[in-house]
Amino acid sequence: MTDTLPSLHEASLHEASVRGASAEGAPLRDPYAPPEGKSVRYRTDRDHVDLVPVHVVWEVTLACNLKCQHCGSRAGRPRPDELNTQEALDLIDHLAALGTREITLIGGEAYLRRDWIELIRRSRQNGIRTAIQTGARNLTDKRLDEAAEAGLQGVGVSIDGLPELHDRVRGVPGSYDQAISALHRAKARGLAVSVNTQIGAETAQHLPELMERIIAAGATHWQIQLTVAMGNAVDNPGLLLQPYQLLEVMPLLARLYREGLERGLLMVVGNNVGYFGPYERVWRGLGDDTDHWTGCAAGQGGIGIEADGTIKGCPSLATTLYAAGNVREMSIEDIWRYSEKMAFGRVRDVEELYGYCRTCYYADVCRAGCTWTSESLLGKRGDNPYCHHRVLDLARHGWRERVTKIKDAPPDSFAVGEFALVREPIPGAQTVPLPVRDPAAVHVHHRERSEAGGALPPRLTVCRSCDQYVWPHETDCPHCAADIALVERQHAEAAERRRALIEQAQRLLSGIREGA
């Protein structure tokens, strides 16, 4: 444990003690509050070290009124033994004690649970930001009014394309129109409004027009993620984007990101979009290049909860592989602190990686990206073909990768099948062998763990010559061979010249206005 940061238990007590006022009566800042301008789910260094489950995604019921072809949980009917109201309310109190700052209620369909309003109210009483993610079929005015009155702050609506594609994927005619209507009506009630879009094989061509429509409907945030080979998606493999299609999708997303910013829409990429390609500084840091992907956050900054009280490090992980415990048998605190299946992301290292990911320059900071994506696809975490850096590297050598199903998934929630990963020449391209990379040469970052089990993630820097991330100890860029210190100085000098020119222009304009 570091000397300057208390353990999780001590920090929680300290946090409770400072929520009032100082001796002089001035309000004191919550030491776990995110920096000004950051969302409440932004993880600070203290969150990392003290291992705070900042964001919880809670499947409050598996009941659903849609029939989505890509549903990983195969939602439809409630689970046989879902938590009762008192159990759910107690769980919210315990999450608040652990330091949770945001809860997203999902399903199935969250509002099909009869006591969902009580859950919202208790969450807000604990000072936790509370939102729902919904397909919005039959999200009536009455339901929205009751939720808003209880303190609901945000509504995220899932929209997977223009009407024909969305209705087909969601399995119910008219579901697109109901989703757009829900955006308008939630916005009118003062709720934060966002859209979640899964990108499959047919989605990319819909994205520009879809962006126009969700902006018109009032959305301010747009989360993008890739459809994953789990549950119903295994039964419908034609929905899956092929890894090599990232060559076209990623530049499109970057363009839409820039256009959206100019119009008040922030694109937020999910954990399976990335990694370390030319847009990394946009995806993670929203323009702040000190933020970048630092590996799967399952069991480190978040918790997934199933409706029967099963706890996982991430709501999307396969239950059979990653169920860390049940709150009817262990406290949420003990599951979070002590369960091995909760802690896998905290202790994993590069030795569990294989394939391309094992020899990648970014292996130890990335750790094969999203665990959900790689394990669901290949039956084993540690190698992830849905990586922009990887796809670009293969393409430079004339190669690409695609996936093909070889095994069905069982009929259970969060069930996985198996896919084969095929590497093949790009049609019409000249191929050259990939360079042989020594696994022993992979950079390994020492993580000093606190008493709570947390650790600060690795931090990379940016080469100002090629805009690629590099390990801080590098002197010459391994990507473009530039002198990293030299180009950093040149970058800083150019930035200072731009700042001076802007100030000069502002002074001139001010003088013109005063003389007018």
C-alpha positions as CSV (number, residue, x, y, z in Angstrom):
1,M,0.0,0.0,0.0
2,T,1.2,3.5,-0.8
3,D,2.0,5.8,2.2
4,T,-0.1,8.7,0.9
5,L,-3.4,6.9,0.2
6,P,-5.6,5.2,2.8
7,S,-7.1,1.8,2.4
8,L,-10.6,1.5,1.0
9,H,-12.1,1.1,4.4
10,E,-10.2,4.0,5.9
11,A,-11.0,6.2,2.9
12,S,-14.7,5.3,3.1
13,L,-14.8,6.5,6.7
14,H,-12.9,9.6,5.8
15,E,-15.3,10.3,2.9
16,A,-18.2,10.0,5.3
17,S,-16.6,12.5,7.6
18,V,-16.0,15.2,5.0
19,R,-19.5,15.3,3.5
20,G,-20.5,18.0,5.9
21,A,-18.4,21.2,6.4
22,S,-15.0,22.3,7.7
23,A,-14.5,23.8,11.1
24,E,-14.9,27.2,9.5
25,G,-18.3,26.1,8.0
26,A,-17.1,26.0,4.3
27,P,-18.2,22.9,2.4
28,L,-15.5,20.4,1.9
29,R,-14.8,18.6,-1.4
30,D,-15.5,14.9,-1.6
31,P,-12.0,13.4,-2.1
32,Y,-13.5,10.8,-4.5
33,A,-15.3,13.3,-6.6
34,P,-14.1,13.3,-10.3
35,P,-12.3,16.4,-11.6
36,E,-14.5,19.3,-12.7
37,G,-15.8,18.7,-16.2
38,K,-15.5,14.9,-15.9
39,S,-18.5,12.5,-15.6
40,V,-19.1,10.9,-12.3
41,R,-17.9,7.6,-13.7
42,Y,-14.5,9.0,-14.5
43,R,-12.0,7.1,-12.3
44,T,-9.5,9.1,-10.4
45,D,-6.2,7.8,-9.1
46,R,-7.7,7.3,-5.7
47,D,-10.5,5.2,-7.3
48,H,-7.9,3.0,-8.9
49,V,-5.7,2.6,-5.8
50,D,-8.6,2.2,-3.3
51,L,-10.5,-0.1,-5.7
52,V,-13.8,1.8,-5.8
53,P,-16.6,0.3,-7.9
54,V,-17.5,3.6,-9.4
55,H,-20.1,2.4,-12.0
56,V,-22.6,-0.4,-11.6
57,V,-24.7,-1.8,-14.4
58,W,-27.6,-3.7,-12.9
59,E,-29.9,-6.0,-14.8
60,V,-32.9,-5.6,-12.5
61,T,-35.1,-8.1,-14.5
62,L,-34.6,-10.3,-17.5
63,A,-38.2,-9.6,-18.6
64,C,-38.2,-7.9,-22.0
65,N,-40.7,-6.9,-24.6
66,L,-38.3,-7.0,-27.6
67,K,-36.8,-10.0,-29.4
68,C,-33.4,-8.7,-30.3
69,Q,-31.3,-10.9,-32.6
70,H,-28.1,-9.8,-30.9
71,C,-29.2,-10.0,-27.3
72,G,-26.3,-11.6,-25.3
73,S,-28.6,-12.3,-22.3
74,R,-31.3,-13.9,-24.4
75,A,-33.8,-11.6,-22.4
76,G,-37.5,-12.3,-22.5
77,R,-38.8,-13.9,-19.3
78,P,-37.9,-12.9,-15.8
79,R,-35.3,-15.0,-14.0
80,P,-36.9,-17.6,-11.7
81,D,-35.6,-16.0,-8.5
82,E,-35.1,-12.3,-9.0
83,L,-34.2,-10.2,-5.9
84,N,-37.2,-9.0,-4.0
85,T,-37.7,-5.3,-3.3
86,Q,-36.0,-5.3,0.2
87,E,-33.0,-7.3,-1.1
88,A,-32.6,-4.8,-4.0
89,L,-32.9,-1.7,-1.7
90,D,-30.4,-3.2,0.7
91,L,-28.0,-3.8,-2.2
92,I,-28.2,-0.2,-3.2
93,D,-27.3,0.9,0.3
94,H,-24.3,-1.4,0.3
95,L,-23.1,-0.2,-3.1
96,A,-23.2,3.4,-1.8
97,A,-21.1,2.4,1.2
98,L,-18.5,0.9,-1.3
99,G,-18.3,4.3,-3.1
100,T,-20.5,3.7,-6.2
101,R,-21.3,7.0,-7.9
102,E,-23.4,5.8,-10.8
103,I,-25.9,3.1,-11.4
104,T,-27.4,2.2,-14.8
105,L,-30.5,0.1,-14.6
106,I,-31.0,-2.3,-17.5
107,G,-32.8,-5.5,-18.3
108,G,-34.4,-7.1,-20.1
109,E,-36.3,-4.0,-19.7
110,A,-35.9,-2.2,-16.4
111,Y,-39.4,-0.7,-16.2
112,L,-41.0,-4.1,-16.5
113,R,-39.9,-4.7,-12.9
114,R,-42.8,-3.4,-10.7
115,D,-40.7,-1.8,-8.1
116,W,-38.2,-0.1,-10.5
117,I,-39.3,3.4,-9.2
118,E,-38.4,2.4,-5.7
119,L,-35.0,1.4,-6.8
120,I,-34.5,4.8,-8.6
121,R,-35.6,6.6,-5.5
122,R,-33.3,4.7,-3.1
123,S,-30.4,5.2,-5.4
124,R,-30.9,8.9,-5.6
125,Q,-31.4,9.1,-1.8
126,N,-27.9,7.7,-1.6
127,G,-26.5,10.4,-3.9
128,I,-25.9,8.0,-6.8
129,R,-26.4,9.2,-10.3
130,T,-29.1,7.0,-11.8
131,A,-30.0,6.3,-15.4
132,I,-31.7,3.5,-17.4
133,Q,-30.7,1.9,-20.7
134,T,-33.8,0.9,-22.6
135,G,-35.2,-0.4,-25.9
136,A,-38.1,2.0,-25.1
137,R,-40.9,-0.1,-26.5
138,N,-43.9,1.0,-24.4
139,L,-41.9,3.5,-22.3
140,T,-45.1,5.5,-21.7
141,D,-45.5,9.0,-20.5
142,K,-46.7,7.7,-17.1
143,R,-43.6,5.6,-16.7
144,L,-41.3,8.6,-17.6
145,D,-43.2,10.9,-15.3
146,E,-42.9,8.5,-12.4
147,A,-39.2,7.9,-13.0
148,A,-38.4,11.6,-13.3
149,E,-40.3,12.3,-10.1
150,A,-38.3,9.6,-8.3
151,G,-35.1,11.3,-9.4
152,L,-34.1,9.5,-12.6
153,Q,-31.4,11.6,-14.3
154,G,-30.7,9.9,-17.7
155,V,-32.3,7.8,-20.3
156,G,-30.2,5.9,-22.8
157,V,-32.1,4.5,-25.8
158,S,-30.8,1.7,-27.9
159,I,-31.0,2.4,-31.6
160,D,-29.2,0.1,-34.0
161,G,-29.8,1.8,-37.4
162,L,-32.5,3.3,-39.5
163,P,-36.0,2.0,-39.2
164,E,-35.9,-1.2,-41.4
165,L,-32.6,-2.4,-39.9
166,H,-33.4,-1.5,-36.3
167,D,-36.9,-3.1,-36.4
168,R,-35.5,-6.2,-38.0
169,V,-32.6,-6.6,-35.5
170,R,-34.9,-5.7,-32.5
171,G,-37.5,-8.2,-33.7
172,V,-40.6,-5.9,-33.3
173,P,-42.1,-3.7,-36.1
174,G,-42.4,-0.1,-35.0
175,S,-39.7,-0.3,-32.3
176,Y,-37.6,2.4,-34.1
177,D,-40.4,4.9,-34.0
178,Q,-41.0,4.2,-30.3
179,A,-37.3,4.6,-29.6
180,I,-37.2,8.0,-31.3
181,S,-40.4,9.1,-29.5
182,A,-38.9,8.1,-26.2
183,L,-35.9,10.4,-26.8
184,H,-38.1,13.4,-27.5
185,R,-40.3,12.7,-24.5
186,A,-37.5,12.1,-22.1
187,K,-35.8,15.3,-23.3
188,A,-39.0,17.3,-22.7
189,R,-38.9,16.1,-19.1
190,G,-35.4,17.5,-18.5
191,L,-33.7,14.1,-18.5
192,A,-30.2,13.6,-20.0
193,V,-30.7,11.8,-23.3
194,S,-28.3,9.5,-25.0
195,V,-28.3,6.7,-27.6
196,N,-26.5,3.4,-27.6
197,T,-25.8,1.8,-31.0
198,Q,-24.3,-1.6,-31.7
199,I,-22.2,-1.9,-34.8
200,G,-22.7,-5.0,-36.8
201,A,-22.1,-6.0,-40.4
202,E,-24.8,-3.7,-41.8
203,T,-24.7,-0.8,-39.4
204,A,-21.9,1.4,-40.7
205,Q,-23.8,2.7,-43.7
206,H,-26.6,3.9,-41.5
207,L,-24.5,5.9,-39.0
208,P,-24.3,9.3,-40.8
209,E,-28.1,9.5,-41.2
210,L,-28.7,8.0,-37.8
211,M,-26.6,10.8,-36.3
212,E,-28.7,13.4,-37.9
213,R,-31.9,11.8,-36.5
214,I,-30.7,11.4,-33.0
215,I,-29.4,15.0,-32.8
216,A,-32.8,16.1,-34.0
217,A,-34.4,14.0,-31.2
218,G,-32.3,15.8,-28.6
219,A,-29.5,13.3,-27.8
220,T,-26.3,14.8,-26.4
221,H,-24.3,11.5,-26.1
222,W,-23.9,8.6,-28.4
223,Q,-22.3,5.4,-27.2
224,I,-20.9,3.1,-29.9
225,Q,-19.9,-0.5,-29.4
226,L,-19.4,-3.6,-31.5
227,T,-21.9,-6.4,-31.5
228,V,-20.4,-9.3,-29.6
229,A,-20.7,-13.1,-30.3
230,M,-22.8,-14.0,-27.3
231,G,-26.3,-15.4,-26.8
232,N,-28.6,-14.6,-29.7
233,A,-25.8,-13.1,-31.7
234,V,-24.1,-16.5,-31.9
235,D,-27.4,-17.8,-33.5
236,N,-27.2,-14.9,-36.0
237,P,-23.5,-14.7,-36.9
238,G,-24.3,-12.6,-40.0
239,L,-24.8,-9.7,-37.7
240,L,-21.2,-9.6,-36.6
241,L,-18.8,-7.1,-38.1
242,Q,-15.7,-8.7,-39.5
243,P,-12.4,-7.6,-37.9
244,Y,-11.0,-6.3,-41.1
245,Q,-14.0,-4.0,-41.6
246,L,-12.6,-1.8,-38.9
247,L,-10.4,-0.3,-41.7
248,E,-13.5,1.4,-43.0
249,V,-15.5,1.8,-39.7
250,M,-12.9,3.5,-37.6
251,P,-12.2,6.5,-39.9
252,L,-16.0,6.9,-40.3
253,L,-16.5,7.0,-36.5
254,A,-13.7,9.5,-36.2
255,R,-15.3,11.8,-38.8
256,L,-18.7,11.5,-37.1
257,Y,-17.1,12.2,-33.8
258,R,-15.7,15.5,-35.0
259,E,-19.0,16.5,-36.8
260,G,-21.0,15.5,-33.7
261,L,-18.9,17.7,-31.4
262,E,-19.6,20.7,-33.6
263,R,-23.3,20.1,-33.1
264,G,-23.4,19.3,-29.4
265,L,-23.3,15.5,-29.7
266,L,-20.5,13.6,-27.9
267,M,-19.6,10.2,-29.2
268,V,-18.4,7.8,-26.5
269,V,-16.9,4.6,-27.7
270,G,-17.5,1.4,-25.7
271,N,-14.8,-0.8,-24.2
272,N,-14.6,-3.0,-27.3
273,V,-13.8,-0.2,-29.7
274,G,-10.1,0.6,-30.1
275,Y,-7.2,0.2,-29.5
276,F,-4.1,2.3,-30.0
277,G,-4.8,3.2,-33.6
278,P,-4.6,6.8,-34.8
279,Y,-7.8,7.8,-33.0
280,E,-7.0,6.5,-29.5
281,R,-6.5,10.0,-28.1
282,V,-10.0,10.9,-29.3
283,W,-11.8,7.8,-28.1
284,R,-10.5,7.6,-24.5
285,G,-9.5,11.1,-23.5
286,L,-12.1,13.0,-25.6
287,G,-9.2,15.0,-26.9
288,D,-7.1,14.8,-23.8
289,D,-4.1,12.6,-24.9
290,T,-3.1,11.9,-21.3
291,D,-6.0,9.5,-21.2
292,H,-5.9,6.2,-23.1
293,W,-7.0,2.6,-22.9
294,T,-5.5,0.9,-19.9
295,G,-7.1,-2.5,-20.1
296,C,-10.3,-4.3,-19.2
297,A,-11.9,-2.6,-16.2
298,A,-13.9,-5.6,-15.1
299,G,-13.7,-6.0,-11.3
300,Q,-11.6,-2.9,-11.1
301,G,-13.8,0.1,-11.6
302,G,-17.2,-1.4,-12.1
303,I,-19.6,-4.2,-11.2
304,G,-22.3,-6.1,-13.2
305,I,-25.3,-7.4,-11.3
306,E,-27.8,-10.0,-12.6
307,A,-31.4,-9.9,-11.4
308,D,-31.1,-12.9,-9.1
309,G,-28.2,-11.2,-7.2
310,T,-25.3,-12.8,-9.2
311,I,-22.3,-10.5,-9.2
312,K,-19.7,-10.2,-12.0
313,G,-16.9,-7.8,-12.7
314,C,-18.7,-6.7,-15.9
315,P,-22.4,-7.2,-16.8
316,S,-21.5,-8.7,-20.2
317,L,-19.2,-11.5,-19.1
318,A,-20.3,-15.1,-19.5
319,T,-22.0,-16.0,-16.2
320,T,-20.7,-19.6,-16.2
321,L,-17.1,-18.3,-16.3
322,Y,-17.2,-15.1,-14.3
323,A,-20.0,-15.4,-11.6
324,A,-18.1,-14.1,-8.6
325,G,-20.8,-14.8,-6.0
326,N,-24.3,-14.0,-5.1
327,V,-25.4,-11.3,-2.6
328,R,-27.8,-13.9,-0.9
329,E,-24.7,-15.9,0.1
330,M,-22.0,-13.2,0.5
331,S,-22.0,-9.5,1.1
332,I,-21.3,-7.4,-2.0
333,E,-18.3,-6.0,-0.1
334,D,-16.8,-9.5,0.4
335,I,-17.5,-10.5,-3.2
336,W,-15.9,-7.3,-4.5
337,R,-12.8,-7.6,-2.3
338,Y,-12.1,-11.4,-2.1
339,S,-13.7,-13.3,-5.0
340,E,-11.1,-14.7,-7.4
341,K,-13.5,-14.4,-10.3
342,M,-14.0,-10.7,-9.5
343,A,-10.3,-10.1,-9.2
344,F,-9.1,-11.7,-12.4
345,G,-8.5,-8.3,-14.1
346,R,-6.5,-7.1,-11.2
347,V,-3.9,-9.9,-11.2
348,R,-3.8,-10.9,-14.9
349,D,-0.5,-10.3,-16.8
350,V,0.9,-10.6,-20.2
351,E,1.7,-14.3,-19.7
352,E,-2.0,-15.2,-20.3
353,L,-2.0,-13.4,-23.7
354,Y,-1.5,-15.4,-26.9
355,G,-1.4,-14.9,-30.6
356,Y,-0.8,-11.5,-32.0
357,C,-1.7,-9.8,-28.6
358,R,1.2,-11.6,-26.8
359,T,3.8,-9.9,-28.9
360,C,2.2,-6.5,-29.4
361,Y,4.0,-3.4,-28.3
362,Y,1.0,-2.4,-26.2
363,A,0.5,-5.9,-24.6
364,D,0.9,-5.0,-21.0
365,V,-1.2,-1.8,-21.0
366,C,-3.9,-3.2,-23.3
367,R,-4.0,-6.8,-22.2
368,A,-6.0,-7.8,-25.3
369,G,-8.7,-5.2,-24.9
370,C,-12.2,-6.2,-24.0
371,T,-12.4,-9.5,-22.2
372,W,-16.1,-9.9,-23.1
373,T,-15.3,-9.6,-26.8
374,S,-12.3,-11.9,-27.0
375,E,-13.5,-14.7,-24.7
376,S,-17.0,-14.8,-26.2
377,L,-15.5,-15.1,-29.7
378,L,-12.6,-17.5,-29.2
379,G,-13.5,-19.3,-26.0
380,K,-10.4,-17.9,-24.3
381,R,-9.5,-14.4,-23.3
382,G,-6.1,-13.0,-24.3
383,D,-6.2,-12.5,-28.1
384,N,-8.5,-9.9,-29.7
385,P,-8.8,-9.4,-33.4
386,Y,-11.1,-6.4,-33.0
387,C,-8.2,-4.0,-32.5
388,H,-7.5,-1.1,-34.8
389,H,-3.7,-1.1,-34.2
390,R,-3.7,-4.8,-35.1
391,V,-5.9,-4.5,-38.2
392,L,-3.7,-1.7,-39.5
393,D,-0.5,-3.6,-38.9
394,L,-1.9,-6.7,-40.7
395,A,-3.1,-4.6,-43.6
396,R,0.3,-3.0,-44.1
397,H,1.6,-6.5,-44.7
398,G,-1.2,-7.5,-47.0
399,W,-3.2,-9.5,-44.5
400,R,-6.6,-9.5,-42.8
401,E,-8.6,-11.5,-40.3
402,R,-12.1,-12.7,-40.3
403,V,-14.2,-14.9,-38.0
404,T,-16.4,-17.9,-38.8
405,K,-18.7,-19.8,-36.4
406,I,-17.7,-23.4,-35.5
407,K,-19.8,-24.0,-32.4
408,D,-23.3,-23.0,-31.3
409,A,-24.0,-21.4,-28.0
410,P,-26.3,-23.1,-25.4
411,P,-29.7,-21.6,-24.9
412,D,-28.7,-19.9,-21.6
413,S,-28.3,-16.2,-20.8
414,F,-24.8,-14.9,-21.6
415,A,-23.9,-18.2,-23.3
416,V,-21.0,-18.4,-25.7
417,G,-20.3,-20.6,-28.7
418,E,-17.0,-20.6,-30.5
419,F,-15.6,-19.0,-33.6
420,A,-12.5,-19.7,-35.7
421,L,-10.1,-16.9,-36.5
422,V,-8.9,-17.0,-40.1
423,R,-6.0,-15.0,-41.3
424,E,-5.9,-14.6,-45.1
425,P,-4.4,-12.3,-47.8
426,I,-6.3,-9.1,-48.6
427,P,-7.8,-9.6,-52.1
428,G,-5.5,-8.0,-54.6
429,A,-2.8,-7.0,-52.1
430,Q,0.8,-8.0,-52.1
431,T,1.6,-10.0,-48.9
432,V,4.8,-9.9,-46.9
433,P,5.5,-11.9,-43.8
434,L,4.7,-10.2,-40.5
435,P,7.9,-9.4,-38.5
436,V,8.8,-11.9,-35.9
437,R,8.4,-10.3,-32.5
438,D,9.9,-11.7,-29.3
439,P,7.4,-12.2,-26.5
440,A,10.2,-11.6,-24.0
441,A,10.7,-8.1,-25.4
442,V,7.2,-7.0,-24.5
443,H,7.2,-4.1,-22.1
444,V,6.0,-5.0,-18.6
445,H,4.8,-2.3,-16.2
446,H,5.2,-2.9,-12.5
447,R,2.0,-2.3,-10.7
448,E,2.4,-1.5,-7.0
449,R,-0.8,-2.8,-5.3
450,S,-2.4,-1.1,-2.3
451,E,-3.8,-3.0,0.7
452,A,-7.2,-2.8,-1.0
453,G,-5.8,-4.6,-4.1
454,G,-5.9,-1.6,-6.5
455,A,-3.1,-0.1,-8.5
456,L,-2.6,2.8,-10.8
457,P,-2.8,1.9,-14.5
458,P,0.2,2.3,-16.9
459,R,0.5,5.7,-18.4
460,L,1.9,6.2,-21.9
461,T,3.0,9.4,-23.7
462,V,2.5,10.6,-27.2
463,C,5.1,10.8,-29.9
464,R,4.4,14.2,-31.4
465,S,5.9,13.1,-34.7
466,C,3.5,10.3,-35.5
467,D,0.8,10.8,-32.8
468,Q,1.3,7.2,-31.6
469,Y,1.4,6.2,-27.9
470,V,4.8,5.1,-26.6
471,W,6.1,3.9,-23.2
472,P,7.6,6.8,-21.2
473,H,11.1,5.3,-21.1
474,E,11.5,5.4,-24.9
475,T,13.9,7.9,-26.4
476,D,13.4,7.1,-30.0
477,C,9.9,6.4,-31.2
478,P,9.5,2.7,-32.1
479,H,6.9,3.6,-34.6
480,C,8.5,6.4,-36.6
481,A,12.1,6.6,-35.2
482,A,11.7,10.2,-34.2
483,D,13.7,11.7,-31.3
484,I,10.8,11.9,-28.8
485,A,12.2,14.7,-26.6
486,L,13.0,16.8,-29.7
487,V,9.6,16.6,-31.3
488,E,8.0,17.2,-27.9
489,R,9.9,20.5,-27.6
490,Q,9.0,21.4,-31.1
491,H,5.3,20.6,-30.4
492,A,5.4,22.8,-27.3
493,E,7.0,25.7,-29.1
494,A,4.5,25.5,-31.9
495,A,1.6,25.4,-29.4
496,E,3.0,28.5,-27.6
497,R,3.3,30.3,-31.0
498,R,-0.4,29.5,-31.7
499,R,-1.4,30.7,-28.3
500,A,0.5,34.0,-28.7
501,L,-1.1,34.5,-32.2
502,I,-4.6,33.9,-30.8
503,E,-4.0,36.3,-28.0
504,Q,-2.7,38.9,-30.4
505,A,-5.8,38.5,-32.6
506,Q,-8.1,38.8,-29.6
507,R,-6.4,42.0,-28.6
508,L,-6.7,43.4,-32.1
509,L,-10.4,42.5,-32.3
510,S,-11.0,44.0,-28.9
511,G,-9.4,47.2,-30.0
512,I,-11.5,47.3,-33.1
513,R,-14.7,46.8,-31.1
514,E,-13.8,49.5,-28.6
515,G,-13.0,52.0,-31.4
516,A,-16.2,51.2,-33.3
